[in-house]
Amino acid sequence: MEIRVFIEWISLSIEVLAAIVIVGSIVTAVAPRNWPRNQPAERRADLFTFHKQRIGRGLLLGLELMLAADILDTIAVKSTIESLGALGLLALIRTFLSWSLEVEMEGCWPWRAKAAARGAADENAPARETGA
């Protein structure tokens, strides 16, 4: 019985940590020290993307921590078919949210990120001269 109480406490601690991570990422992203002052429009757009990605990363990390807490709680404390089904549904929803956030931050599907990065690297590479 003591182990279940300890695991419930750990699970709750992970959930609190997830909430702190999410709130912390939002607070640090919108902190006044990060606001653009007297910046050209291009720089302000870059800052918007930077802050959006910072918040997105915090949300992704928070979602992963919450899923870990739910897995721990379900497997160790509430081992019933209903709780496993609820965990599966939560995992599916959080996976969809994670992919949506990833697409929003990166601009492409997660499995296409390497190809997109290679394409961006190719665009930034100096043009090669062909000898004839």
MIDREN-612708 format. One record per residue: z, x, y of N, C-alpha, C in turn; residue in three letters; residue number from 1. Coordinates in pm, 1 decimal, m for minus. Layout:
<nodes>
Z, X, Y, Z, X, Y, Z, X, Y, ALA, NUM
...
</nodes>
This chain:
<nodes>
0.0, 82.3, m120.1, 0.0, 0.0, 0.0, 0.0, 86.6, 126.4, MET, 1
70.0, 197.0, 124.0, 76.0, 284.7, 241.1, m61.1, 342.9, 273.8, GLU, 2
m141.5, 368.7, 169.8, m273.9, 425.5, 191.3, m362.3, 325.6, 265.3, ILE, 3
m353.4, 197.9, 229.8, m433.4, 96.4, 298.7, m396.2, 88.0, 446.5, ARG, 4
m269.4, 92.0, 475.6, m224.4, 87.9, 615.8, m276.8, 210.2, 690.2, VAL, 5
m270.3, 326.5, 626.5, m319.3, 449.4, 687.6, m469.9, 441.0, 712.6, PHE, 6
m545.8, 390.1, 617.0, m690.7, 377.9, 632.3, m723.8, 274.7, 740.6, ILE, 7
m649.8, 164.5, 745.2, m670.8, 66.3, 852.6, m645.5, 129.7, 988.5, GLU, 8
m543.5, 212.4, 999.0, m511.8, 281.3, 1124.3, m624.6, 377.9, 1162.1, TRP, 9
m675.7, 451.1, 1063.9, m787.4, 543.0, 1089.7, m910.3, 465.3, 1135.2, ILE, 10
m940.0, 355.4, 1067.2, m1055.8, 273.3, 1102.4, m1042.9, 220.3, 1245.3, SER, 11
m926.1, 170.9, 1279.8, m903.4, 122.0, 1415.7, m916.5, 235.3, 1517.8, LEU, 12
m867.9, 353.0, 1482.9, m879.3, 468.5, 1572.7, m1025.3, 506.0, 1597.1, SER, 13
m1106.2, 499.7, 1492.6, m1249.2, 530.9, 1507.4, m1316.9, 426.2, 1595.1, ILE, 14
m1279.6, 299.3, 1579.3, m1336.3, 194.2, 1664.4, m1297.9, 214.4, 1810.6, GLU, 15
m1173.1, 253.9, 1835.8, m1129.3, 281.1, 1973.0, m1206.1, 400.4, 2029.0, VAL, 16
m1223.7, 503.2, 1946.2, m1302.3, 619.7, 1989.4, m1444.9, 579.4, 2024.0, LEU, 17
m1504.0, 490.3, 1945.0, m1640.0, 442.3, 1971.9, m1645.7, 371.6, 2106.9, ALA, 18
m1547.7, 287.4, 2134.7, m1544.5, 218.3, 2264.1, m1528.1, 318.1, 2378.5, ALA, 19
m1445.0, 418.8, 2360.2, m1425.4, 521.3, 2463.4, m1555.4, 598.0, 2487.7, ILE, 20
m1626.5, 630.6, 2380.6, m1754.1, 702.9, 2393.4, m1854.9, 619.5, 2471.5, VAL, 21
m1865.4, 491.5, 2438.5, m1962.2, 405.4, 2507.1, m1926.4, 391.1, 2654.4, ILE, 22
m1801.4, 359.4, 2682.7, m1759.4, 342.6, 2822.4, m1769.9, 475.0, 2897.1, VAL, 23
m1730.7, 584.4, 2832.3, m1739.5, 715.5, 2895.5, m1880.9, 755.2, 2929.9, GLY, 24
m1975.3, 724.2, 2842.3, m2115.1, 759.1, 2870.9, m2168.0, 678.3, 2988.9, SER, 25
m2127.1, 553.7, 2999.2, m2170.7, 471.2, 3112.6, m2108.3, 521.4, 3241.9, ILE, 26
m1979.5, 550.3, 3238.2, m1909.9, 595.8, 3359.3, m1966.4, 729.2, 3407.4, VAL, 27
m1987.1, 823.2, 3316.6, m2039.4, 953.1, 3359.8, m2183.5, 944.5, 3407.0, THR, 28
m2260.2, 851.9, 3349.9, m2400.7, 839.1, 3391.1, m2414.0, 778.3, 3530.1, ALA, 29
m2324.7, 687.8, 3565.7, m2336.3, 621.3, 3695.8, m2236.5, 675.4, 3798.0, VAL, 30
m2175.5, 787.6, 3767.6, m2080.1, 848.4, 3861.2, m2151.4, 883.1, 3991.8, ALA, 31
m2085.0, 863.3, 4105.0, m2149.7, 890.0, 4233.9, m2203.5, 1031.7, 4249.2, PRO, 32
m2144.7, 1127.3, 4181.6, m2194.0, 1265.9, 4194.4, m2333.0, 1281.5, 4134.4, ARG, 33
m2375.5, 1186.4, 4052.9, m2507.7, 1191.4, 3991.3, m2611.5, 1109.1, 4066.0, ASN, 34
m2574.3, 1045.4, 4173.1, m2668.7, 961.8, 4248.5, m2763.7, 1049.2, 4329.1, TRP, 35
m2889.9, 1012.5, 4336.0, m2984.0, 1091.8, 4415.8, m2963.1, 1067.1, 4565.7, PRO, 36
m2956.8, 1173.2, 4639.2, m2944.1, 1162.7, 4784.5, m3058.6, 1239.8, 4847.7, ARG, 37
m3131.2, 1172.9, 4934.0, m3241.1, 1237.1, 5005.6, m3334.7, 1311.0, 4910.0, ASN, 38
m3366.7, 1246.5, 4799.3, m3454.6, 1306.4, 4699.1, m3591.7, 1239.5, 4707.6, GLN, 39
m3696.9, 1314.3, 4675.9, m3828.6, 1250.6, 4668.5, m3831.5, 1148.4, 4554.7, PRO, 40
m3926.4, 1056.6, 4561.1, m3935.0, 947.5, 4463.0, m3950.8, 1000.5, 4320.1, ALA, 41
m4024.8, 1111.0, 4301.4, m4043.2, 1166.0, 4166.9, m3909.4, 1211.5, 4109.1, GLU, 42
m3828.3, 1273.4, 4191.7, m3697.1, 1322.6, 4145.8, m3605.6, 1205.8, 4111.5, ARG, 43
m3611.6, 1097.2, 4190.5, m3527.7, 979.7, 4161.3, m3569.0, 917.6, 4028.7, ARG, 44
m3698.3, 913.5, 3999.3, m3744.9, 859.3, 3871.8, m3695.8, 946.0, 3756.0, ALA, 45
m3697.8, 1078.3, 3774.1, m3645.8, 1168.4, 3671.2, m3497.4, 1144.2, 3648.2, ASP, 46
m3422.8, 1122.3, 3755.1, m3279.8, 1095.9, 3741.9, m3253.9, 963.4, 3670.1, LEU, 47
m3336.7, 863.0, 3698.5, m3321.9, 735.5, 3628.9, m3339.7, 755.4, 3478.8, PHE, 48
m3443.7, 827.2, 3440.8, m3469.0, 854.0, 3299.0, m3354.1, 933.3, 3238.7, THR, 49
m3304.1, 1031.8, 3310.8, m3191.9, 1112.9, 3263.6, m3069.5, 1025.3, 3238.7, PHE, 50
m3035.2, 939.1, 3335.0, m2917.8, 853.0, 3319.7, m2937.2, 750.9, 3208.4, HIS, 51
m3056.7, 697.0, 3197.7, m3085.8, 600.4, 3091.1, m3069.9, 666.9, 2954.8, LYS, 52
m3118.1, 789.0, 2940.9, m3105.0, 859.6, 2814.7, m2959.9, 895.8, 2786.1, GLN, 53
m2886.1, 930.1, 2888.8, m2744.1, 963.0, 2870.8, m2666.4, 841.0, 2821.3, ARG, 54
m2690.7, 726.6, 2881.5, m2624.3, 603.3, 2838.1, m2669.8, 567.6, 2696.7, ILE, 55
m2798.9, 580.9, 2669.4, m2851.6, 550.3, 2536.8, m2789.9, 637.1, 2428.6, GLY, 56
m2774.0, 765.8, 2457.0, m2711.2, 854.6, 2358.6, m2566.9, 815.0, 2333.0, ARG, 57
m2495.5, 776.8, 2439.1, m2357.7, 730.0, 2422.1, m2350.4, 603.4, 2338.8, GLY, 58
m2444.2, 511.6, 2363.8, m2448.9, 388.7, 2284.2, m2480.1, 418.6, 2137.9, LEU, 59
m2575.6, 508.0, 2114.2, m2608.4, 544.8, 1976.4, m2488.7, 605.7, 1904.0, LEU, 60
m2420.2, 696.6, 1971.1, m2302.8, 758.5, 1909.9, m2193.6, 654.5, 1885.1, LEU, 61
m2172.8, 564.6, 1981.6, m2073.4, 458.9, 1964.6, m2107.9, 367.1, 1848.5, GLY, 62
m2235.5, 330.8, 1834.4, m2277.9, 247.3, 1721.9, m2254.5, 317.2, 1588.6, LEU, 63
m2284.7, 445.8, 1582.8, m2262.7, 520.8, 1458.7, m2114.2, 527.0, 1424.3, GLU, 64
m2030.4, 548.3, 1524.5, m1885.6, 552.5, 1499.4, m1833.7, 416.4, 1453.0, LEU, 65
m1883.2, 310.5, 1515.1, m1840.1, 176.7, 1473.3, m1883.5, 146.4, 1330.4, MET, 66
m2003.2, 188.0, 1294.6, m2049.7, 167.1, 1158.4, m1963.8, 246.6, 1060.2, LEU, 67
m1928.9, 368.9, 1096.5, m1841.9, 449.4, 1009.9, m1706.0, 381.5, 991.7, ALA, 68
m1651.5, 326.8, 1098.2, m1523.2, 256.0, 1088.5, m1535.4, 133.1, 999.8, ALA, 69
m1645.1, 59.8, 1014.0, m1665.5, m59.4, 930.0, m1682.6, m22.1, 782.9, ASP, 70
m1754.2, 85.9, 756.3, m1771.5, 130.5, 618.0, m1636.0, 167.8, 558.3, ILE, 71
m1560.5, 245.2, 631.3, m1428.1, 287.1, 584.1, m1339.1, 166.1, 558.6, LEU, 72
m1338.4, 74.1, 651.1, m1255.0, m45.0, 639.0, m1299.8, m131.8, 521.6, ASP, 73
m1428.9, m150.6, 505.8, m1480.8, m237.6, 399.8, m1459.9, m176.0, 261.9, THR, 74
m1491.5, m49.9, 247.4, m1482.5, 14.7, 116.4, m1336.9, 31.8, 73.7, ILE, 75
m1251.5, 74.3, 164.9, m1114.6, 107.7, 126.8, m1017.4, m9.1, 135.8, ALA, 76
m1041.2, m104.0, 224.5, m942.2, m208.0, 249.2, m988.2, m344.2, 198.2, VAL, 77
m1108.3, m386.7, 235.9, m1156.0, m521.8, 204.6, m1270.1, m515.9, 103.8, LYS, 78
m1241.7, m480.7, m16.5, m1346.1, m465.7, m118.1, m1377.4, m598.9, m186.0, SER, 79
m1451.9, m683.7, m115.4, m1497.6, m809.6, m173.7, m1649.3, m817.8, m155.3, THR, 80
m1711.0, m905.0, m230.0, m1856.0, m924.0, m218.4, m1891.7, m972.4, m78.3, ILE, 81
m1810.6, m1063.0, m22.9, m1838.4, m1115.0, 111.5, m1830.7, m1004.6, 215.8, GLU, 82
m1728.3, m917.4, 205.6, m1715.1, m809.5, 304.4, m1827.6, m707.7, 290.6, SER, 83
m1872.1, m682.5, 166.1, m1985.3, m591.7, 146.8, m2114.0, m650.7, 203.6, LEU, 84
m2131.9, m782.4, 186.2, m2248.8, m848.8, 244.7, m2245.6, m843.3, 396.7, GLY, 85
m2127.0, m866.4, 454.0, m2113.0, m858.3, 599.5, m2139.3, m716.0, 648.1, ALA, 86
m2092.2, m616.7, 572.5, m2116.8, m476.9, 608.8, m2266.1, m446.3, 604.6, LEU, 87
m2333.8, m495.3, 501.5, m2478.5, m473.7, 492.4, m2552.3, m534.8, 609.5, GLY, 88
m2513.2, m656.1, 648.3, m2575.2, m721.7, 763.1, m2547.2, m644.4, 892.3, LEU, 89
m2422.1, m599.2, 909.4, m2388.6, m518.9, 1027.9, m2468.6, m389.5, 1030.3, LEU, 90
m2482.4, m325.1, 916.3, m2559.3, m200.2, 909.9, m2705.3, m225.4, 946.0, ALA, 91
m2759.7, m336.1, 898.4, m2898.0, m370.7, 930.2, m2915.5, m396.3, 1080.4, LEU, 92
m2825.1, m471.8, 1139.0, m2831.6, m501.1, 1282.7, m2815.7, m373.2, 1363.6, ILE, 93
m2721.1, m288.6, 1326.3, m2699.4, m164.3, 1400.6, m2814.9, m67.3, 1383.8, ARG, 94
m2878.6, m68.1, 1268.5, m2997.5, 15.3, 1249.6, m3108.7, m30.5, 1342.9, THR, 95
m3129.4, m162.0, 1351.1, m3229.7, m216.0, 1443.1, m3196.0, m179.1, 1587.5, PHE, 96
m3068.5, m191.6, 1625.8, m3027.9, m154.7, 1762.2, m3048.9, m5.8, 1787.2, LEU, 97
m3016.3, 77.2, 1688.5, m3034.9, 221.8, 1704.2, m3181.7, 255.8, 1722.1, SER, 98
m3267.9, 194.0, 1642.1, m3411.0, 219.6, 1656.4, m3461.6, 170.9, 1790.4, TRP, 99
m3413.6, 56.9, 1834.7, m3455.6, 4.5, 1964.9, m3413.8, 98.6, 2076.8, SER, 100
m3291.7, 148.8, 2070.0, m3245.2, 243.9, 2171.3, m3326.0, 372.5, 2166.0, LEU, 101
m3356.2, 419.0, 2046.4, m3435.1, 541.3, 2030.7, m3574.5, 524.7, 2091.2, GLU, 102
m3636.3, 411.3, 2065.5, m3769.4, 384.4, 2122.3, m3760.3, 377.2, 2273.9, VAL, 103
m3656.1, 314.0, 2324.7, m3637.8, 302.5, 2469.7, m3619.3, 439.4, 2533.9, GLU, 104
m3543.4, 527.1, 2469.5, m3515.3, 658.7, 2527.5, m3632.7, 755.0, 2511.6, MET, 105
m3695.6, 756.1, 2393.9, m3798.7, 854.5, 2364.6, m3940.1, 805.2, 2390.8, GLU, 106
m3959.2, 673.7, 2390.3, m4091.2, 619.0, 2415.0, m4179.4, 612.6, 2291.8, GLY, 107
m4123.2, 639.1, 2173.4, m4199.5, 629.8, 2049.4, m4103.0, 600.3, 1935.1, CYS, 108
m4157.8, 560.8, 1821.0, m4074.9, 533.4, 1703.8, m4008.9, 662.5, 1656.9, TRP, 109
m3890.7, 652.0, 1597.0, m3820.0, 774.2, 1554.8, m3901.4, 863.2, 1461.7, PRO, 110
m3980.5, 805.5, 1372.4, m4058.3, 885.9, 1279.1, m4182.5, 945.8, 1343.6, TRP, 111
m4211.3, 908.2, 1469.0, m4325.4, 963.7, 1541.9, m4281.4, 1065.5, 1647.1, ARG, 112
m4151.5, 1092.4, 1655.8, m4099.4, 1179.2, 1761.9, m4154.9, 1321.1, 1753.2, ALA, 113
m4164.7, 1376.8, 1632.6, m4216.4, 1513.6, 1618.9, m4362.0, 1522.0, 1662.6, LYS, 114
m4442.0, 1423.8, 1624.9, m4582.4, 1423.8, 1665.4, m4595.3, 1410.0, 1816.7, ALA, 115
m4511.0, 1326.1, 1875.7, m4514.0, 1309.4, 2021.5, m4471.0, 1437.9, 2090.9, ALA, 116
m4370.4, 1505.9, 2034.0, m4325.1, 1632.0, 2092.4, m4433.4, 1738.5, 2080.9, ALA, 117
m4503.2, 1740.9, 1967.6, m4613.6, 1836.8, 1952.4, m4724.4, 1808.0, 2051.8, ARG, 118
m4753.3, 1679.9, 2072.9, m4857.0, 1641.7, 2168.5, m4819.8, 1682.8, 2309.4, GLY, 119
m4692.6, 1666.2, 2345.3, m4646.7, 1706.7, 2478.2, m4651.8, 1858.2, 2492.5, ALA, 120
m4618.4, 1929.5, 2385.6, m4624.5, 2075.6, 2390.1, m4768.6, 2122.0, 2404.2, ALA, 121
m4860.6, 2053.9, 2336.5, m5002.0, 2090.2, 2346.5, m5055.7, 2066.6, 2487.4, ASP, 122
m5008.5, 1959.4, 2552.6, m5053.7, 1930.5, 2688.4, m5003.2, 2035.5, 2787.0, GLU, 123
m4883.0, 2091.4, 2762.0, m4824.7, 2188.9, 2852.9, m4869.8, 2331.9, 2823.2, ASN, 124
m4936.2, 2352.3, 2709.7, m4982.0, 2485.9, 2673.9, m5099.7, 2526.0, 2760.6, ALA, 125
m5109.9, 2655.0, 2793.4, m5224.8, 2697.9, 2873.2, m5353.7, 2682.3, 2793.0, PRO, 126
m5460.0, 2654.7, 2864.1, m5590.6, 2635.2, 2799.8, m5636.6, 2767.9, 2740.4, ALA, 127
m5687.3, 2761.9, 2620.0, m5737.1, 2882.5, 2552.6, m5884.5, 2900.1, 2585.8, ARG, 128
m5916.9, 3023.2, 2614.1, m6057.3, 3051.3, 2643.3, m6131.2, 3076.6, 2513.1, GLU, 129
m6248.1, 3025.4, 2505.2, m6329.6, 3048.9, 2384.4, m6433.7, 3154.1, 2419.9, THR, 130
m6440.1, 3250.4, 2334.8, m6538.1, 3356.2, 2356.3, m6671.7, 3319.3, 2292.1, GLY, 131
m6779.2, 3343.4, 2363.1, m6909.3, 3307.7, 2306.2, m6993.6, 3430.0, 2293.2, ALA, 132
</nodes>
